[in-house]
Amino acid sequence: MTGGPVGLLASLRGFAATATGLLRTRLELFKLELHEEAGRLLGLLLWGFAAVLLAVVGAAFVAVFLVVLFWDGHRLVALGLFSVLFVGAAALAVGMALRLARRGSGLFAASLAELRRDEAGLRPDEAREAAP
């Protein structure tokens, strides 16, 4: 029994090293998911900004162009038709931005799945058999 405490200490050190490695891996995964979410939010912001900017600039240019082009004849009809076209395009861009927002991010889904897998792997055999 002379090697008992030394073996226990070595076992505890091995456990600590393994736990530290698992924690480091999970934190790296967390960081990666955080960067992916930041990219998704940046894309959402840019698409929303583009939709608003394009709608405003497009509507202004079309309105001026059509008023000048059809000054003597059907300026109101042409202005109305092209205004509907650009407002429809802006609505499409807003729809794309809303679709991105509703889709959600799935932020930390991979980290949570890995933690669940770790938890299941650390359970005793009888607890694993009882777990769904």
Secondary structure, 3 states (H helix, E strand, C coil): CCCHHHHHHHHHHHHHHHHHHHHHHHHHHHHHHHHHHHHHHHHHHHHHHHHHHHHHHHHHHHHHHHHHHCCCCCHHHHHHHHHHHHHHHHHHHHHHHHHHHHHCCCCCHHHHHHHHHHHHHHCCHHHHHHCC
